[in-house]
Amino acid sequence: MKKIQMVDLKGQYNDIKNVVNPSIQEVIENTSFINGPKVHEFQKNLEEYLGVKHVIPCANGTDALQIAMMGLGLKPGDEVITADFTFAATVEVIALLQLTPVLVDVNEDDFNINIEAIKRAITPKTKAIVPVHLFGQCANMESIMEIAKEHNLFVIEDNAQAIGASYTFKNGSKSKAGTIGHVASTSFFPSKNLGCYGDGGAIFTNNDDLAHTIRGIVNHGMYERYHHDVVGVNSRLDSIQAAVLDAKLPHLDTYNKSRQGAAKKYNKAFEGVENVMTPKVSNGCLEVCDTCDCHVFHQYTLRIKDVDRDALVKHLNTHNIPCGVYYPIPLHNQKAYKGDRYNEDDFKVTNQLVKEVISLPMHTELDDEQIEYITSTIIKFING
C-alpha cells in the first residue's frame, strides 16, 4: 500500500504535468509574471465555468474576503454575522476592517451556519452576512438571501472550501457555490479542490459596479497607472499560479467526482458503526450520489460520539494515518475574538462539535486499499 497522505498533491501533479509544465514555462519565457495573459485566460475560463459575470483574481483567499468587504463600503462598527465553527480567516478580516464580528452557531448535521441563529443576531447595526460553505457544501443560501432581502443586508459567500459545488433551490434550479450572494471569495491554496502551487484567490460577483470597484482595490486603487481613485491594496494573482489553475480547471469536476467516490466508500464502510456519524449531504439529496454535485468534500469529516476523539487521533497517527481536527477551538473562545457579548448557551452545537469532529484523508488519489485500511483501523479502535 502506498503511503497515505491527507492530500496527495504529487500524485495529482503527475497526472497533469504534461500540461502544467509547458504552461509554467510559457510564463517564464514571456516574463509576464504579474497580470499576464495567463491570468486573464484563467479569469475568463473560470467565469464561464461558474456562470458568473465577473471573476477578479487576487493574491489569496483571505485577501479575497477582505477586498469583497472593502468593495461593499462597509464602515467601522458595522456588524457582520458569520459562523462560529470555521477557520479564523473569516472573522479575521472583519476585525481588520474594524467591523464588528457577530458569531453565531451552526447546524448539527451539516456544520453550516444556522438560519434561526442568524435571525436572532440581526440588529440595526447589522450590514452583512458571511455564510461559509464548510467542508464542501453550500449553506442554506435560499433562506439566507431571503433574510438579506428582508433586512437590506449584503451576503458575502466564503467559498474557500466548496468551489465546484452547486446549490439547488426549492424550484429545482441550480447555481454554483459563490454565485448566489452579492459577492463571494475563494481560495486557491494548494490543498483546495482547485489549488495552485502557492497562494492565490479570487472574488466573484454579478454586479458590474461592484466588480469595477474591486478591480481597483486589488491594484492599489488604480484604474489608470498612478491614478489612485479608491483606497486599495496590493493583491494580485501571479501568472505562474494562474497557469497552474488554468491547467487544473478542466479537471475540477473530475476531481470533485473522485472525492465524492471516496466519500461514498467511507460512508459504506461506516454503515451501522455505532458512535460514528458520517457527513450529511443536505442540499438536493440525503446522501452522496452519482447525479449531483451538492457536496464536493473538501474535507471528509466524521463526528465521533461517546469516544475519546483525541485518543483516536493518536491511534491513527501511530498507524501512519494522517487526520485533522477542523476546528478544535470555537472562534468565540479564541483569545483574539473573545468578548463579553457572547453567551456559551448560544453555541451549544459548536461547543459539542469541537470535541467530536475528525477529518480523514480526502483527495483525488485515494484508492480502495487505503480507504479500507483507514476505516478498519478506526472501527477496530471504536469497538475496542
N, C-alpha and C positions, 0 to 999 in steps of 0.2 A: 504494500500500500504506500502510495506517495505521501509525503509529509502534508499534514492538514494545516491549512492556514486560514486565518479569519477572513482574509481577502487575498486572492491569488492573482495579483496584477501581472506577474511574469507569464503565467500561462495564457492570460488574455492577450498580452503583447505578442507572444509568439505566433498567435493565430492571425494577427493583422500587421505584423511588422513589414510585410512587403508593400503595404500602403502607407503606414506611418513613417517609415524611414525616408522614402523619397519626398514625402510632404515636408518633413523637417528639413531635409537637405535643400529643398527649393527655397525655403525661407532663409536659410543661411547664405545661399548663393545670391539671392536678390537683396539681402541685407535690409529688408523692410520689417524690422523687428517689432515696431510699435504701430498699431493701426494699419498694418499692411493688408495686401489683398486677401490673405488667408482669414483675417478677422472678419472682413466684410462677406466673404463667401460663407463662412460658418454662420454668421448672423442671419443671412438670408435663408440658408438651409434650415436653421432652427425655427425661424418664423414660419416657414412652410410646414415643417413637421408639427408644430404646436397649433397652427391655425390662429396665430396671434399677429396683430399688425406690426408690433414693434418689439424687437429684442435689442437691448443695449448691453453689450458685453462690458465687464469690468474686472477688477483685479482679483476679487474673491467673494465668497458668499456673504460674509459679514458686511463688507462694503456695500454689496448689493442691497441688503436690507436697510442700511443706514441711508444710502442715497435715495431709495424709494421714499423713505420718510421725509428726507430733505426736500424732495420734489413736490411733496404734498403741502409743503409750507406749514408743517406743524410747529407750534410755538412752545417755548419753555413753560412747563406747568400743565400742558395738555395731557390728559390721561389716555393711555394706550393699554387696552386689555389684551392679555395673551396667556398662554398655558403655563402652569407651574411645572409641569413634567416635560422638560425638553432641555436642549443644550443651552448654555448660558449666552451664546451669541444673540439670541432673540431678544433677551432683556437687556443685554449689554449695550446695544445701540440705542435703545430707548433712553437709558440713563445717560449715555454720552451726549445725546442731544438735549439734555436737561428736560426731557419729557418725564412724566410720572408713570412708571410701570405699574399696572394693576394685574396681579397674578391671580388666576382662578383655577379651579380643579378640573380634572379631566374625566373622561368616561372610563369605567372599569373594564369594558370589553375591548375597545379599540384604541385606548390610550390617547385619543384626541380630545380637544377642548370641549368642555361640557356646555351645552346650549343654555340650560337653565342658569348655570353659574355666570355666563356672560350677561344674561338679562339682569341678574341681581347686582352685578358690578357697575352697571351704567349709571353715571351721574351727569349733571350739567357740564362737567369738565371733560367728559369722555369725547374723544375725537376720532379714535380708530380702534379697530380690532385686528389682531395678528393671529390668525389660525395657523398652526404648524401642522403640516401633513406628515405626521410622525411615522417613522419606520417604513413608509412606502405607500400609505393610502390617505386619501383626502379626508379632511374634517367634513362635518355636515355643512357644506357650503350653501346649499339652498336655504337652510334656516338662518345661517349667518348673514347672507345677503338680504334676507327679509328683515332681520333685526337692524342691519345697517341702513336700509332704506327708511324704516320707521323712525330712526333716531338721527338721520342725516350724518352717518359715520362713514369714514373710509375703511376699506378692507384691504389689508396688505397680506398676501399669501406668502408664508415662509415655505417655499417648495424645495428646500435643500435636499430632502430625502425622498421625493416622490416624482422625479421627472419621468415622464412617460406614462404615468398612471392617468386614468380617466375617472371623472365623476359622472354618475348617472342621475339625472333629475327625475322628479316624480312623473313627468310626461314621457320619459323614455329617452330624451335627448341626452347627448354626452358632450362634455368639454374636457380638454386636457387640464390636468392639475397646473395651476399657475396662470390660467387664462380666464378665471371667473371673477376674481376681485378687481378692484380698481387698478392695482399694480401688484406685482409679485417679484420675489427674489429667488435665486437658486445658487447653488454652489457646485463647482466642478472639481472639488477636492479629489485626489486620486482614487479614494475608496468609494466614491459615489457611483450610482448606476451608470451615469455618464461622467467620467472623470478624466482629467488631463494628467500631465506628468509634472505638475507643480501646483500652483494656486490659480484659481480662476473663478469667475462668477458672472451672473447676468441678471438684468431686470427685464420684466415683461410687462407690457401694457397695451391696451387697445385705444388709449386716449392720446390723440395726436399732440395736444398741447403739453400734456404731462411728459410724453416722450421727448419733445423738444427741450423742455426744461432739464430733464435728466441727462440728455446728451451733453448739455453744457456743464452740468455739475461734475460728471466723471472726468472732465478735461479742464480742470482749473477754472470752470465758469466761462470758458471761451467757446464762441461760435466762429469767431474770426481771430486769427493769431494776435495775441497781445491786447485783445479787447475783452475784458472780463465783465460780463453782463450780469452774472449771478455769482453768489459765493459757492465755490466749488472745492473739489478735492482732486488728488491725483490717483485715479483708479482706472487703469486700462488693462484689458486682456492682451498679453503679448502674442505675437504672431505664431510663435512656436507652439504655444498651448492651443491656439485656435486650429492649427494644422492637425494636432492630435485629436482634438474634439471633432473636427470635421471628418476625420477618418473613422472615428468611432460611431458617429451619429447614425449612419445607415444600419448599424448593428444593434442599436439600442433596443428595439422591440424584441429581437432575438435574445439579447442579454436578459431582458426582463422575463421572457418566457422561460429561460433556463432557471432563473431564480424561483419563478412560480413552480416549476417542475420539482426543484429541490424542496420547496415548502410542502408540496403535496406528499413527497416521500417522508419528510419529517412527520407530518400530520398522521400519516398512515401508521408509522412506527409507534407513535404515542397513543394510538386509539385504545381506549379502555384503561390507560395507565392512571391509576389514582394519584392525585396530587400534582398532575401536570395539566396545565391549561394552555392549549395551543392558540396561536393568534386567530382572532376573529376577523373575517372579511365582511365589512359592514355595509358596503355600498354596492348595490346591484345584485349580489348573491351572498349566500351564507357560508360558502366555502371556496377554496381555491378551485377554479375550473379552467377549462381549455378555451373558453369563448369570451373571456373578459380580461380587462387589464386594470381592474379597480384596486388591486394591491400589487405593487411591484417589488416588495420585500427588500428594501434597502437593508433592513435587519429582520432576522427571524427571531422573535422574542417570545419566550415562554414565561408563564407565571408558575412558580413552584410553591405549592400550598402545603403548609404544615411540615415543611422540610427545611433543614438548615441550608439556605441558599449559598452562603459564603463557604460552607464546608463542601458543597458540591463544586463550587468554583475551584477550590484547592484540589479536589479529587480529579477534576478534568485536567487541570494543569499537570498533575503527576502522571497522567496518561497521555500527555502530549497533545491535548485537545485545547486549542485556544477558545476563549469565550469572552464576553464583555458584559458589564453591568451598566446599562444605559437607562436610568441615571441614578447614582447612589444617594444623592442629597437633593431634596427639593429646592427649587430656586428661592422659595420664600424663607428657607433656612440657611442660604448661603450668606456668608459674612457681608459681602458687598451689597446685598439686596434685602437684608432683613429689615423689618420695620414694625412699629407698634400697630400699624393699621391691619396687620394680618392676624387672623384668629385660626388656631390649629383645627378647630372644628370645621372650618371651611375647606380643608384639604384632606379629608378622610381617605379619598381614593389614592391620591398621590402619595400620602404618607404610608399607605399599605403597599403600593406598587414598588417603591424604592427598596422594600425588604424582600420582594418576591421575584422581580424580573431577572432574566438571564438571556443573553443573546448568543446564539450559536453561529458557527461559521456559515456564511452565506455569500456566495459569489457564483460566477458563471461556470467555474471549472470543477465544482463539486461532483464527485462520482458516487455511484451506489455503494461501493465498498467503504468509502469514508463516512457516508451517512449512516450505514449500518453500524459501524464501529462507534460513532458518536452517540447514536441513540441507545445502543445496547449498553454502553458504559453508564449512561445516565439512568437507565431503567434498573440496572443492577444496583446502583447506589441507592436509589429510592426504595427498592424492595429489600434492601439490606442483605 
